[in-house]
Amino acid sequence: MPMEPNSGVWRALLNGCKVYGDIELGELVAKKLINLNPSDPRNYIMLSSIYSKAGRWVEFSKVSVLMKDQGDRRQVGAVAIGPSSHVRLAYFNFLVFYFLFNAFHLRQLFSFESV
């Protein structure tokens, strides 16, 4: 490579290791990423995901402990949900209710049952 790879390139390689199950290379790449930016929780989450996919639960728990030691409060496997996602969810629920309500009334309106 004509330039030094940044964390985005290393993270893409780590994701490839996760997809293809290359644990050894994934460990090396994760160590490089953790040395570049030890406070980034994504590095630990990706490594723990590689371990869990391979069924290596001891290493998985070690990475979780390492995350806690680094001071990160996000739990492995947690999803960040913000106010905008709650608004989208409320709007989606409204749309579902609206269409189901109208479909029910249209069915009653156009039912042709013989008496």
All heavy atoms as an XYZ file, in Angstrom:
925
protein
N       0.844     -1.179      0.000
C       0.000      0.000      0.000
C       0.890      1.243      0.000
O       1.831      1.317      0.783
C      -0.861     -0.022      1.264
C      -2.284      0.307      1.044
S      -3.161      0.288      2.625
C      -4.680     -0.351      2.050
N       0.596      2.219     -0.819
C       1.450      3.413     -0.859
C       1.314      4.303      0.379
O       2.134      5.171      0.604
C       0.986      4.148     -2.113
C      -0.382      3.646     -2.372
C      -0.435      2.258     -1.832
N       0.295      4.079      1.168
C       0.102      4.875      2.384
C      -0.130      3.947      3.561
O      -0.439      2.771      3.393
C      -1.082      5.819      2.212
C      -2.382      5.114      2.006
S      -3.703      6.267      1.744
C      -4.997      5.160      1.331
N       0.012      4.509      4.749
C      -0.250      3.739      5.967
C      -1.754      3.547      6.130
O      -2.518      4.516      6.063
C       0.324      4.495      7.168
C       0.272      3.728      8.453
C       1.203      2.531      8.496
O       2.210      2.523      7.778
O       0.883      1.598      9.246
N      -2.237      2.307      6.325
C      -3.686      2.096      6.463
C      -4.212      2.727      7.757
O      -3.582      2.643      8.810
C      -3.836      0.580      6.487
C      -2.496      0.046      6.814
C      -1.488      1.062      6.386
N      -5.367      3.349      7.647
C      -5.998      3.963      8.822
C      -6.920      2.951      9.500
O      -7.029      1.795      9.088
C      -6.743      5.240      8.434
C      -7.852      4.985      7.433
O      -8.214      3.854      7.161
N      -8.385      6.053      6.880
N      -7.607      3.412     10.527
C      -8.459      2.496     11.287
C      -9.628      1.969     10.457
O     -10.098      0.849     10.693
C      -8.973      3.179     12.555
O      -9.742      4.302     12.231
N     -10.099      2.741      9.483
C     -11.191      2.269      8.629
C     -10.782      1.068      7.794
O     -11.557      0.120      7.617
N      -9.560      1.083      7.281
C      -9.052     -0.042      6.495
C      -8.877     -1.269      7.394
O      -9.268     -2.384      7.023
C      -7.715      0.338      5.824
C      -7.093     -0.866      5.128
C      -7.917      1.475      4.840
N      -8.321     -1.052      8.585
C      -8.140     -2.165      9.513
C      -9.486     -2.742      9.938
O      -9.645     -3.957     10.062
C      -7.344     -1.725     10.746
C      -5.888     -1.516     10.472
C      -5.223     -0.325     10.454
C      -4.911     -2.518     10.173
N      -3.894     -0.531     10.170
C      -3.684     -1.866      9.997
C      -4.963     -3.901     10.050
C      -2.518     -2.558      9.700
C      -3.799     -4.588      9.747
C      -2.596     -3.912      9.577
N     -10.476     -1.869     10.156
C     -11.784     -2.343     10.576
C     -12.470     -3.133      9.464
O     -13.171     -4.115      9.727
C     -12.660     -1.171     11.021
C     -13.823     -1.620     11.883
C     -14.523     -0.483     12.605
N     -13.658      0.120     13.607
C     -13.152      1.355     13.517
N     -13.431      2.119     12.498
N     -12.380      1.821     14.468
N     -12.264     -2.725      8.206
C     -12.825     -3.486      7.087
C     -12.199     -4.876      7.018
O     -12.892     -5.872      6.771
C     -12.592     -2.728      5.781
N     -10.892     -4.948      7.266
C     -10.228     -6.241      7.293
C     -10.741     -7.095      8.446
O     -10.959     -8.304      8.295
C      -8.709     -6.056      7.400
C      -7.862     -7.313      7.427
C      -8.083     -8.162      6.176
C      -6.394     -6.952      7.573
N     -10.960     -6.469      9.599
C     -11.500     -7.196     10.748
C     -12.901     -7.727     10.455
O     -13.241     -8.850     10.837
C     -11.514     -6.291     11.980
C     -11.929     -6.938     13.294
C     -10.994     -8.079     13.655
C     -11.943     -5.901     14.406
N     -13.695     -6.940      9.764
C     -15.031     -7.404      9.383
C     -14.938     -8.590      8.424
O     -15.732     -9.530      8.513
C     -15.834     -6.262      8.759
C     -17.285     -6.629      8.591
O     -17.873     -7.272      9.448
N     -17.862     -6.238      7.471
N     -13.980     -8.560      7.519
C     -13.772     -9.701      6.628
C     -13.381    -10.949      7.401
O     -13.818    -12.055      7.077
N     -12.559    -10.767      8.428
C     -12.188    -11.906      9.283
C     -13.411    -12.462      9.988
O     -13.548    -13.679     10.154
C     -11.149    -11.466     10.310
S      -9.560    -11.020      9.595
N     -14.316    -11.574     10.389
C     -15.556    -12.020     11.044
C     -16.424    -12.811     10.072
O     -16.947    -13.871     10.405
C     -16.310    -10.801     11.572
C     -17.646    -11.117     12.166
C     -18.346     -9.826     12.554
C     -19.823    -10.049     12.647
N     -20.564     -8.813     12.786
N     -16.559    -12.295      8.861
C     -17.420    -12.946      7.871
C     -16.885    -14.322      7.497
O     -17.637    -15.296      7.399
C     -17.556    -12.054      6.615
C     -18.213    -12.798      5.469
C     -18.346    -10.798      6.943
N     -15.548    -14.419      7.304
C     -14.968    -15.673      6.832
C     -14.409    -16.549      7.944
O     -13.873    -17.615      7.679
C     -13.893    -15.381      5.786
C     -14.495    -14.812      4.528
C     -14.387    -13.465      4.223
C     -15.235    -15.626      3.670
C     -14.964    -12.945      3.083
C     -15.817    -15.121      2.524
C     -15.675    -13.770      2.237
O     -16.256    -13.263      1.112
N     -14.547    -16.110      9.200
C     -14.159    -16.944     10.327
C     -12.669    -17.115     10.519
O     -12.227    -18.125     11.065
N     -11.865    -16.149     10.076
C     -10.411    -16.220     10.253
C     -10.052    -15.613     11.608
O      -9.840    -14.409     11.746
C      -9.710    -15.472      9.122
C      -8.218    -15.752      9.079
O      -7.680    -16.304     10.067
O      -7.600    -15.417      8.057
N      -9.988    -16.468     12.623
C      -9.798    -16.001     13.996
C      -8.392    -15.462     14.213
O      -8.202    -14.422     14.840
C     -10.109    -17.142     14.986
C     -11.559    -17.563     14.834
C      -9.821    -16.719     16.410
C     -11.899    -18.832     15.556
N      -7.380    -16.164     13.682
C      -5.998    -15.759     13.926
C      -5.709    -14.373     13.350
O      -5.149    -13.511     14.028
C      -5.023    -16.792     13.340
C      -5.023    -18.118     14.076
C      -6.206    -19.004     13.719
O      -6.800    -18.821     12.632
O      -6.555    -19.871     14.543
N      -6.085    -14.163     12.098
C      -5.872    -12.844     11.493
C      -6.741    -11.801     12.181
O      -6.305    -10.661     12.385
C      -6.182    -12.891      9.990
C      -5.970    -11.592      9.218
C      -4.522    -11.136      9.327
C      -6.365    -11.771      7.762
N      -7.948    -12.187     12.576
C      -8.825    -11.266     13.286
C      -8.228    -10.786     14.597
O      -8.348     -9.612     14.952
N      -7.555    -11.689     15.319
C      -6.893    -11.300     16.565
C      -5.782    -10.291     16.308
O      -5.644     -9.303     17.032
C      -6.336    -12.530     17.274
C      -7.398    -13.419     17.871
C      -6.828    -14.717     18.419
O      -5.773    -15.176     17.916
O      -7.446    -15.278     19.352
N      -4.988    -10.542     15.265
C      -3.894     -9.622     14.942
C      -4.423     -8.245     14.555
O      -3.903     -7.214     14.995
C      -3.039    -10.190     13.806
C      -2.230    -11.447     14.122
C      -1.571    -11.988     12.867
C      -1.190    -11.129     15.179
N      -5.454     -8.230     13.722
C      -6.028     -6.964     13.265
C      -6.676     -6.225     14.436
O      -6.534     -5.007     14.566
C      -7.041     -7.215     12.125
C      -7.791     -5.962     11.761
C      -6.326     -7.779     10.910
N      -7.355     -6.955     15.311
C      -7.994     -6.323     16.466
C      -6.948     -5.710     17.395
O      -7.149     -4.606     17.917
C      -8.854     -7.324     17.214
N      -5.838     -6.401     17.594
C      -4.770     -5.839     18.426
C      -4.227     -4.560     17.815
O      -3.948     -3.582     18.527
C      -3.651     -6.866     18.619
C      -4.035     -7.977     19.558
C      -2.944     -9.006     19.697
C      -3.418    -10.176     20.553
N      -2.417    -11.240     20.636
N      -4.066     -4.543     16.502
C      -3.595     -3.339     15.815
C      -4.597     -2.201     16.000
O      -4.213     -1.056     16.286
C      -3.384     -3.651     14.325
C      -2.952     -2.490     13.500
C      -1.541     -2.075     13.821
C      -1.105     -0.971     12.870
N       0.204     -0.445     13.203
N      -5.883     -2.510     15.847
C      -6.920     -1.488     16.019
C      -6.976     -0.973     17.456
O      -7.137      0.229     17.684
C      -8.288     -2.062     15.631
C      -8.659     -1.968     14.166
C      -9.884     -2.819     13.876
C      -8.906     -0.543     13.762
N      -6.840     -1.870     18.405
C      -6.884     -1.464     19.814
C      -5.674     -0.599     20.149
O      -5.783      0.362     20.912
C      -6.998     -2.702     20.719
C      -8.389     -3.322     20.551
C      -6.746     -2.350     22.175
C      -8.558     -4.674     21.197
N      -4.507     -0.898     19.543
C      -3.337     -0.042     19.743
C      -3.537      1.334     19.123
O      -3.074      2.335     19.662
C      -2.082     -0.689     19.167
C      -1.591     -1.837     20.013
O      -1.862     -1.896     21.209
N      -0.888     -2.772     19.393
N      -4.229      1.399     17.971
C      -4.489      2.685     17.319
C      -5.471      3.530     18.119
O      -5.287      4.741     18.253
C      -5.050      2.465     15.903
C      -4.065      2.054     14.831
C      -4.808      1.733     13.536
C      -3.047      3.148     14.590
N      -6.538      2.898     18.610
C      -7.567      3.642     19.329
C      -8.180      2.739     20.402
O      -9.190      2.086     20.161
C      -8.637      4.137     18.352
C      -9.582      5.114     18.990
O      -9.442      5.463     20.162
N     -10.558      5.562     18.222
N      -7.596      2.722     21.590
C      -8.088      1.811     22.632
C      -9.454      2.172     23.189
O     -10.112      1.339     23.803
C      -7.012      1.901     23.716
C      -6.285      3.151     23.458
C      -6.411      3.459     22.013
N      -9.919      3.390     22.978
C     -11.214      3.790     23.548
C     -12.390      3.535     22.605
O     -13.534      3.789     22.972
C     -11.176      5.268     23.930
O     -10.989      6.055     22.768
N     -12.133      3.027     21.396
C     -13.209      2.774     20.431
C     -13.851      1.418     20.733
O     -13.198      0.380     20.591
C     -12.665      2.804     19.014
C     -13.762      2.799     17.963
O     -14.940      2.633     18.338
O     -13.446      2.973     16.776
N     -15.105      1.390     21.154
C     -15.737      0.112     21.524
C     -15.980     -0.814     20.344
O     -16.122     -2.019     20.522
C     -17.046      0.541     22.181
C     -17.346      1.870     21.605
C     -16.014      2.517     21.351
N     -16.003     -0.274     19.124
C     -16.273     -1.121     17.961
C     -15.209     -2.195     17.781
O     -15.509     -3.304     17.331
C     -16.369     -0.267     16.697
C     -17.557      0.668     16.706
C     -17.569      1.540     15.494
N     -16.442      2.476     15.548
C     -16.190      3.381     14.609
N     -16.969      3.459     13.550
N     -15.166      4.196     14.724
N     -13.974     -1.879     18.147
C     -12.896     -2.855     18.001
C     -13.135     -4.066     18.891
O     -12.978     -5.209     18.463
C     -11.558     -2.208     18.354
C     -11.309     -0.958     17.544
O     -11.723     -0.855     16.402
N     -10.626     -0.009     18.139
N     -13.523     -3.813     20.120
C     -13.795     -4.891     21.063
C     -15.051     -5.674     20.665
O     -15.094     -6.896     20.792
C     -13.975     -4.329     22.473
C     -12.783     -3.551     22.969
C     -12.769     -2.167     22.908
C     -11.674     -4.203     23.494
C     -11.678     -1.443     23.365
C     -10.584     -3.490     23.954
C     -10.582     -2.115     23.887
O      -9.510     -1.414     24.333
N     -16.048     -4.958     20.189
C     -17.303     -5.604     19.802
C     -17.084     -6.535     18.616
O     -17.590     -7.661     18.589
C     -18.382     -4.544     19.504
C     -18.768     -3.825     20.794
C     -19.599     -5.160     18.845
C     -19.625     -2.605     20.583
N     -16.299     -6.076     17.638
C     -16.024     -6.926     16.471
C     -15.240     -8.171     16.873
O     -15.534     -9.274     16.416
C     -15.239     -6.130     15.427
C     -16.023     -5.018     14.777
S     -17.067     -5.578     13.463
C     -15.871     -5.880     12.204
N     -14.234     -7.993     17.737
C     -13.446     -9.145     18.169
C     -14.303    -10.127     18.968
O     -14.225    -11.343     18.758
C     -12.244     -8.693     19.000
C     -11.303     -9.791     19.469
C     -10.723    -10.557     18.281
C     -10.203     -9.208     20.331
N     -15.136     -9.610     19.847
C     -16.003    -10.511     20.614
C     -17.008    -11.204     19.709
O     -17.380    -12.362     19.947
C     -16.711     -9.750     21.726
O     -17.585     -8.790     21.188
N     -17.420    -10.539     18.644
C     -18.333    -11.161     17.685
C     -17.645    -12.304     16.941
O     -18.265    -13.341     16.673
C     -18.835    -10.101     16.711
O     -19.693    -10.666     15.772
N     -16.373    -12.114     16.615
C     -15.613    -13.188     15.964
C     -15.522    -14.394     16.890
O     -15.734    -15.541     16.471
C     -14.207    -12.686     15.570
C     -14.303    -11.690     14.414
C     -13.290    -13.845     15.198
C     -12.997    -11.001     14.090
N     -15.232    -14.138     18.153
C     -15.128    -15.228     19.119
C     -16.464    -15.938     19.335
O     -16.520    -17.162     19.402
C     -14.599    -14.714     20.454
C     -13.124    -14.389     20.455
C     -12.633    -13.309     21.168
C     -12.213    -15.167     19.744
C     -11.290    -13.009     21.176
C     -10.861    -14.867     19.747
C     -10.405    -13.799     20.464
O      -9.069    -13.508     20.482
N     -17.532    -15.172     19.440
C     -18.835    -15.812     19.674
C     -19.279    -16.634     18.471
O     -19.874    -17.695     18.624
C     -19.885    -14.769     20.027
O     -20.162    -13.943     18.919
N     -18.973    -16.140     17.267
C     -19.337    -16.883     16.063
C     -18.585    -18.212     15.993
O     -19.113    -19.205     15.512
C     -19.031    -16.031     14.832
C     -19.486    -16.635     13.531
C     -19.222    -15.702     12.368
C     -19.612    -16.368     11.066
N     -19.256    -15.534      9.917
N     -17.352    -18.217     16.520
C     -16.543    -19.441     16.508
C     -16.826    -20.329     17.720
O     -16.287    -21.424     17.817
C     -15.068    -19.080     16.472
N     -17.647    -19.840     18.655
C     -17.958    -20.624     19.842
C     -16.848    -20.613     20.882
O     -16.797    -21.476     21.745
N     -15.996    -19.626     20.826
C     -14.887    -19.504     21.782
C     -15.317    -18.555     22.899
O     -14.974    -17.384     22.920
C     -13.627    -19.021     21.066
C     -13.146    -20.040     20.047
C     -12.013    -19.577     19.217
N     -10.793    -19.444     20.003
C      -9.609    -19.159     19.467
N      -9.498    -18.999     18.161
N      -8.550    -19.033     20.231
N     -16.071    -19.105     23.837
C     -16.736    -18.281     24.853
C     -15.776    -17.769     25.919
O     -16.019    -16.725     26.518
C     -17.881    -19.073     25.477
C     -18.871    -19.465     24.427
C     -19.117    -20.728     23.967
C     -19.702    -18.595     23.656
N     -20.059    -20.694     22.962
C     -20.442    -19.388     22.752
C     -19.898    -17.219     23.630
C     -21.344    -18.865     21.852
C     -20.809    -16.697     22.738
C     -21.519    -17.517     21.863
N     -14.682    -18.463     26.148
C     -13.707    -17.981     27.131
C     -13.064    -16.688     26.625
O     -12.963    -15.692     27.360
C     -12.637    -19.071     27.403
C     -11.528    -18.533     28.283
C     -13.278    -20.293     28.025
N     -12.636    -16.688     25.364
C     -12.051    -15.478     24.774
C     -13.089    -14.357     24.682
O     -12.769    -13.188     24.870
C     -11.470    -15.777     23.388
C     -10.226    -16.629     23.416
C     -10.530    -18.117     23.383
O     -11.716    -18.502     23.477
O      -9.568    -18.900     23.287
N     -14.330    -14.749     24.370
C     -15.413    -13.775     24.310
C     -15.562    -13.052     25.646
O     -15.662    -11.823     25.697
C     -16.725    -14.487     23.952
C     -17.951    -13.620     23.996
C     -18.286    -12.823     22.922
C     -18.761    -13.608     25.119
C     -19.414    -12.025     22.966
C     -19.890    -12.812     25.169
C     -20.216    -12.019     24.082
N     -15.543    -13.801     26.740
C     -15.699    -13.174     28.050
C     -14.474    -12.341     28.412
O     -14.600    -11.311     29.073
C     -15.972    -14.232     29.117
O     -14.890    -15.113     29.231
N     -13.291    -12.745     27.964
C     -12.082    -11.956     28.220
C     -12.161    -10.592     27.532
O     -11.755     -9.579     28.097
C     -10.837    -12.700     27.751
C     -10.455    -13.862     28.633
C      -9.219    -14.557     28.102
C      -8.883    -15.777     28.933
N      -7.713    -16.506     28.399
N     -12.686    -10.572     26.322
C     -12.834     -9.303     25.610
C     -13.867     -8.423     26.309
O     -13.681     -7.212     26.427
C     -13.217     -9.537     24.128
C     -13.552     -8.232     23.430
C     -12.096    -10.241     23.400
N     -14.919     -9.023     26.819
C     -15.925     -8.254     27.558
C     -15.325     -7.634     28.811
O     -15.592     -6.470     29.129
C     -17.105     -9.144     27.939
O     -17.730     -9.642     26.795
N     -14.499     -8.386     29.507
C     -13.825     -7.859     30.697
C     -12.854     -6.748     30.307
O     -12.769     -5.715     30.978
C     -13.095     -8.999     31.447
C     -12.175     -8.455     32.519
C     -14.105     -9.960     32.044
N     -12.137     -6.943     29.210
C     -11.208     -5.924     28.729
C     -11.944     -4.637     28.383
O     -11.456     -3.538     28.658
C     -10.446     -6.460     27.525
C      -9.334     -5.606     26.957
C      -8.256     -5.376     28.010
C      -8.735     -6.260     25.730
N     -13.130     -4.763     27.791
C     -13.936     -3.577     27.482
C     -14.309     -2.833     28.753
O     -14.238     -1.607     28.813
C     -15.224     -3.972     26.740
C     -15.044     -4.160     25.279
S     -16.585     -4.624     24.473
C     -17.605     -3.229     24.781
N     -14.712     -3.569     29.765
C     -15.092     -2.935     31.027
C     -13.885     -2.282     31.689
O     -13.996     -1.222     32.292
C     -15.732     -3.962     31.966
C     -17.083     -4.407     31.493
C     -17.670     -5.469     32.401
C     -18.977     -5.974     31.818
N     -19.514     -7.093     32.579
N     -12.705     -2.922     31.578
C     -11.489     -2.342     32.152
C     -11.091     -1.051     31.448
O     -10.510     -0.159     32.058
C     -10.330     -3.336     32.076
C     -10.511     -4.511     33.019
O     -11.366     -4.412     33.929
O      -9.809     -5.526     32.830
N     -11.412     -0.947     30.160
C     -11.091      0.262     29.403
C     -12.043      1.413     29.743
O     -11.848      2.521     29.300
C     -11.136     -0.011     27.897
C     -10.021     -0.887     27.414
C      -8.671     -0.227     27.556
O      -8.528      0.972     27.436
N      -7.666     -1.036     27.834
N     -13.075      1.110     30.491
C     -13.999      2.156     30.906
C     -15.185      2.331     30.001
O     -15.970      3.246     30.168
N     -15.354      1.453     29.022
C     -16.498      1.571     28.127
C     -17.713      0.952     28.789
O     -17.656     -0.142     29.313
C     -16.227      0.872     26.799
C     -17.327      1.110     25.808
O     -17.520      2.274     25.436
O     -18.004      0.140     25.456
N     -18.815      1.645     28.751
C     -20.031      1.177     29.430
C     -21.012      0.491     28.493
O     -22.024      0.005     28.941
C     -20.732      2.346     30.126
C     -19.885      2.966     31.196
C     -19.629      1.974     32.307
N     -18.693      2.513     33.274
C     -17.672      1.862     33.766
N     -17.418      0.638     33.390
N     -16.866      2.419     34.644
N     -20.723      0.450     27.181
C     -21.613     -0.270     26.269
C     -21.410     -1.758     26.448
O     -20.299     -2.243     26.561
C     -21.301      0.086     24.821
C     -21.944      1.357     24.382
C     -21.661      1.650     22.947
N     -22.171      0.602     22.082
C     -22.009      0.606     20.774
N     -21.370      1.560     20.193
N     -22.494     -0.368     20.048
N     -22.489     -2.484     26.445
C     -22.393     -3.928     26.566
C     -22.278     -4.542     25.182
O     -22.813     -4.017     24.208
C     -23.618     -4.487     27.268
C     -23.702     -4.083     28.711
C     -24.886     -4.733     29.389
O     -25.650     -5.445     28.769
N     -25.028     -4.467     30.662
N     -21.587     -5.667     25.113
C     -21.425     -6.360     23.840
C     -22.787     -6.830     23.359
O     -23.547     -7.436     24.106
C     -20.460     -7.552     24.002
C     -20.330     -8.308     22.701
C     -19.110     -7.059     24.482
N     -23.115     -6.509     22.127
C     -24.392     -6.900     21.568
C     -25.486     -5.875     21.771
O     -26.596     -6.051     21.301
N     -25.201     -4.774     22.461
C     -26.210     -3.740     22.689
C     -26.366     -2.889     21.437
O     -25.420     -2.687     20.689
C     -25.817     -2.865     23.869
N     -27.556     -2.390     21.230
C     -27.845     -1.537     20.090
C     -28.161     -0.146     20.606
O     -28.925      0.006     21.553
C     -29.042     -2.093     19.284
C     -29.396     -1.167     18.149
C     -28.740     -3.476     18.787
N     -27.559      0.845     19.973
C     -27.822      2.225     20.379
C     -29.154      2.677     19.788
O     -29.359      2.607     18.581
C     -26.695      3.129     19.900
N     -30.045      3.117     20.639
C     -31.353      3.603     20.206
C     -31.487      5.036     20.681
O     -31.337      5.321     21.861
C     -32.498      2.745     20.774
C     -32.374      1.322     20.259
C     -33.847      3.339     20.425
C     -33.410      0.390     20.805
N     -31.763      5.925     19.738
C     -31.888      7.336     20.080
C     -33.303      7.825     19.906
O     -34.205      7.070     19.528
N     -33.509      9.116     20.170
C     -34.854      9.680     20.058
C     -35.435      9.583     18.653
O     -36.619      9.374     18.488
C     -34.666     11.139     20.460
C     -33.364     11.206     21.153
C     -32.543     10.063     20.671
N     -34.587      9.723     17.629
C     -35.121      9.681     16.267
C     -35.673      8.306     15.926
O     -36.641      8.183     15.187
C     -34.049     10.085     15.264
O     -32.973      9.168     15.300
N     -35.077      7.238     16.465
C     -35.590      5.904     16.179
C     -36.938      5.681     16.854
O     -37.787      4.978     16.333
C     -34.587      4.841     16.603
O     -34.402      4.868     17.989
N     -37.145      6.312     18.020
C     -38.445      6.197     18.687
C     -39.525      6.904     17.886
O     -40.650      6.428     17.809
C     -38.376      6.763     20.100
C     -37.542      5.945     21.038
N     -37.881      4.662     21.395
C     -36.378      6.209     21.662
C     -36.966      4.177     22.207
N     -36.039      5.097     22.387
N     -39.167      8.028     17.283
C     -40.127      8.756     16.451
C     -40.489      7.922     15.237
O     -41.657      7.800     14.874
C     -39.556     10.127     16.042
C     -40.431     10.800     15.013
C     -39.372     11.007     17.261
N     -39.480      7.308     14.600
C     -39.755      6.465     13.436
C     -40.613      5.269     13.816
O     -41.513      4.879     13.085
C     -38.445      6.004     12.807
C     -37.720      7.086     12.050
C     -36.584      6.503     11.240
N     -35.641      5.763     12.053
C     -34.488      6.234     12.491
N     -34.133      7.462     12.208
N     -33.683      5.483     13.207
N     -40.342      4.688     14.973
C     -41.122      3.539     15.417
C     -42.570      3.937     15.691
O     -43.501      3.221     15.314
C     -40.498      2.922     16.669
C     -41.177      1.671     17.211
C     -41.136      0.553     16.176
C     -40.510      1.233     18.487
N     -42.779      5.087     16.309
C     -44.137      5.558     16.571
C     -44.876      5.824     15.254
O     -46.050      5.486     15.103
C     -44.111      6.818     17.423
N     -44.189      6.426     14.285
C     -44.796      6.689     12.988
C     -45.136      5.382     12.284
O     -46.209      5.235     11.694
C     -43.860      7.536     12.131
C     -44.424      7.894     10.779
C     -45.516      8.748     10.672
C     -43.890      7.356      9.628
C     -46.043      9.071      9.433
C     -44.409      7.672      8.392
C     -45.488      8.525      8.301
O     -46.013      8.836      7.081
N     -44.238      4.409     12.355
C     -44.489      3.109     11.745
C     -45.697      2.440     12.389
O     -46.559      1.887     11.700
C     -43.249      2.222     11.877
C     -43.454      0.834     11.360
C     -43.472      0.576     10.002
C     -43.629     -0.223     12.238
C     -43.668     -0.696      9.521
C     -43.830     -1.505     11.766
C     -43.842     -1.746     10.397
N     -45.773      2.473     13.722
C     -46.924      1.885     14.413
C     -48.219      2.568     14.009
O     -49.248      1.918     13.838
C     -46.736      1.975     15.929
C     -45.703      1.007     16.432
O     -45.380      0.035     15.759
N     -45.173      1.275     17.600
N     -48.178      3.889     13.846
C     -49.354      4.617     13.407
C     -49.787      4.157     12.018
O     -50.972      3.924     11.769
C     -49.083      6.124     13.403
C     -50.135      6.918     12.692
C     -51.367      7.145     13.287
C     -49.913      7.402     11.420
C     -52.350      7.856     12.633
C     -50.886      8.116     10.756
C     -52.111      8.350     11.357
N     -48.826      4.027     11.098
C     -49.159      3.602      9.739
C     -49.763      2.202      9.714
O     -50.745      1.961      9.002
C     -47.921      3.660      8.850
C     -47.436      5.046      8.465
C     -46.160      4.936      7.643
C     -48.492      5.808      7.699
N     -49.198      1.300     10.476
C     -49.735     -0.063     10.522
C     -51.162     -0.049     11.051
O     -52.057     -0.667     10.481
C     -48.830     -0.979     11.384
C     -49.509     -2.300     11.666
C     -47.496     -1.194     10.698
N     -51.376      0.679     12.146
C     -52.719      0.770     12.708
C     -53.690      1.387     11.701
O     -54.800      0.901     11.512
C     -52.703      1.601     13.994
C     -54.068      1.855     14.546
C     -54.754      0.860     15.209
C     -54.680      3.092     14.383
C     -56.029      1.082     15.706
C     -55.940      3.324     14.868
C     -56.624      2.323     15.535
N     -53.270      2.458     11.040
C     -54.118      3.163     10.082
C     -54.539      2.238      8.939
O     -55.720      2.157      8.591
C     -53.365      4.384      9.541
C     -54.109      5.145      8.485
C     -55.154      5.994      8.835
C     -53.774      5.020      7.147
C     -55.846      6.704      7.858
C     -54.452      5.720      6.177
C     -55.491      6.562      6.530
O     -56.174      7.258      5.569
N     -53.572      1.500      8.367
C     -53.901      0.630      7.241
C     -54.740     -0.569      7.679
O     -55.668     -0.972      6.976
C     -52.633      0.169      6.527
C     -52.001      1.265      5.723
C     -50.711      1.655      5.976
C     -52.701      1.907      4.715
C     -50.127      2.670      5.240
C     -52.133      2.919      3.973
C     -50.833      3.305      4.240
N     -54.450     -1.133      8.828
C     -55.258     -2.256      9.301
C     -56.676     -1.816      9.633
O     -57.640     -2.515      9.334
C     -54.609     -2.905     10.526
C     -53.348     -3.703     10.268
C     -52.755     -4.197     11.572
C     -53.609     -4.853      9.315
N     -56.811     -0.641     10.247
C     -58.122     -0.108     10.586
C     -58.942      0.123      9.323
O     -60.105     -0.278      9.234
C     -57.958      1.199     11.374
C     -59.252      1.820     11.796
C     -59.957      1.320     12.884
C     -59.759      2.913     11.116
C     -61.149      1.892     13.275
C     -60.953      3.502     11.501
C     -61.656      2.986     12.589
N     -58.327      0.753      8.320
C     -59.048      1.013      7.069
C     -59.367     -0.273      6.316
O     -60.437     -0.397      5.727
C     -58.243      1.954      6.184
C     -58.326      3.375      6.680
O     -59.278      3.755      7.355
N     -57.325      4.168      6.389
N     -58.469     -1.235      6.334
C     -58.728     -2.499      5.653
C     -59.899     -3.225      6.307
O     -60.741     -3.806      5.624
C     -57.478     -3.372      5.678
N     -59.991     -3.176      7.633
C     -61.090     -3.818      8.343
C     -62.413     -3.166      7.960
O     -63.387     -3.855      7.662
C     -60.852     -3.718      9.854
C     -61.983     -4.268     10.671
C     -62.175     -5.632     10.782
C     -62.860     -3.415     11.328
C     -63.208     -6.148     11.539
C     -63.900     -3.919     12.085
C     -64.080     -5.291     12.186
N     -62.449     -1.838      7.943
C     -63.700     -1.152      7.614
C     -64.065     -1.283      6.144
O     -65.243     -1.374      5.813
C     -63.621      0.316      8.026
C     -63.744      0.499      9.497
N     -64.914      0.269     10.178
C     -62.844      0.852     10.438
C     -64.742      0.477     11.466
N     -63.480      0.829     11.656
N     -63.086     -1.324      5.259
C     -63.387     -1.539      3.849
C     -63.947     -2.943      3.629
O     -64.846     -3.130      2.822
C     -62.133     -1.329      2.998
C     -61.711      0.118      2.798
C     -60.385      0.180      2.063
C     -62.779      0.880      2.034
N     -63.432     -3.913      4.359
C     -63.948     -5.270      4.225
C     -65.401     -5.335      4.698
O     -66.241     -5.985      4.093
C     -63.082     -6.240      5.026
C     -63.381     -7.689      4.679
C     -62.559     -8.628      5.470
N     -63.274     -8.803      6.746
C     -62.739     -9.239      7.865
N     -61.468     -9.542      7.895
N     -63.438     -9.378      8.961
N     -65.706     -4.647      5.791
C     -67.087     -4.624      6.274
C     -67.995     -3.874      5.301
O     -69.130     -4.254      5.085
C     -67.159     -3.956      7.638
C     -66.710     -4.838      8.761
C     -66.945     -4.186     10.103
O     -67.103     -2.961     10.198
N     -66.945     -4.991     11.152
N     -67.492     -2.807      4.716
C     -68.283     -2.001      3.807
C     -68.614     -2.764      2.534
O     -69.727     -2.658      2.012
C     -67.516     -0.706      3.461
C     -68.223      0.306      2.601
C     -69.460      0.870      3.317
C     -67.285      1.425      2.231
N     -67.667     -3.533      2.031
C     -67.863     -4.214      0.752
C     -68.106     -5.714      0.914
O     -67.874     -6.487      0.015
C     -66.666     -3.985     -0.160
C     -66.552     -2.574     -0.616
C     -65.538     -1.767     -0.122
C     -67.452     -2.032     -1.505
C     -65.426     -0.451     -0.534
C     -67.348     -0.716     -1.924
C     -66.325      0.080     -1.426
N     -68.567     -6.128      2.079
C     -68.855     -7.564      2.228
C     -70.199     -7.862      1.572
O     -71.189     -7.149      1.765
C     -68.888     -7.958      3.699
O     -69.943     -7.315      4.352
N     -70.228     -8.886      0.748
C     -71.437     -9.254      0.010
C     -71.924    -10.609      0.477
O     -71.940    -11.593     -0.249
C     -71.125     -9.289     -1.497
C     -70.715     -7.976     -2.042
C     -69.386     -7.711     -2.345
C     -71.653     -6.962     -2.228
C     -69.002     -6.489     -2.854
C     -71.270     -5.745     -2.741
C     -69.930     -5.515     -3.045
N     -72.310    -10.656      1.715
C     -72.839    -11.909      2.228
C     -74.317    -11.998      1.876
O     -75.061    -11.033      1.977
C     -72.647    -11.984      3.739
C     -71.204    -12.022      4.167
C     -71.079    -12.085      5.669
O     -72.103    -12.291      6.357
O     -69.959    -11.910      6.155
N     -74.731    -13.159      1.479
C     -76.156    -13.327      1.137
C     -76.959    -13.497      2.421
O     -76.546    -14.118      3.368
C     -76.332    -14.550      0.237
O     -75.842    -15.691      0.892
N     -78.127    -12.938      2.420
C     -78.997    -12.956      3.608
C     -79.840    -14.192      3.606
O     -80.304    -14.742      2.713
C     -79.883    -11.701      3.652
C     -80.770    -11.737      4.865
C     -79.009    -10.479      3.619
